[in-house]
Amino acid sequence: MQEEEVINVGPPTIERVRTTDPTTVDSAFTSATLGSTIAILGTNLLGTQEVYLNDYPWVSILPM
């Protein structure tokens, strides 16, 4: 079985949130402006159907 085919089970866990700007991917940030694109990295996120940030629904979920 290839690595892409392995599906983990368990609770979803967010390990890191970062910007998508390649020049700052290793930098931490504490806020983002409305409309910013961010990447949420973690485990068991494949089946995620909804994400809320500060009680606001996030409009786009793209698996990486």
Secondary structure, 3 states (H helix, E strand, C coil): CCHHHCCCCCCCEEEEEEECCCCCCCCCCCCCCCCCCEEEEEECCCCCCCCEECCEECCCCCCC
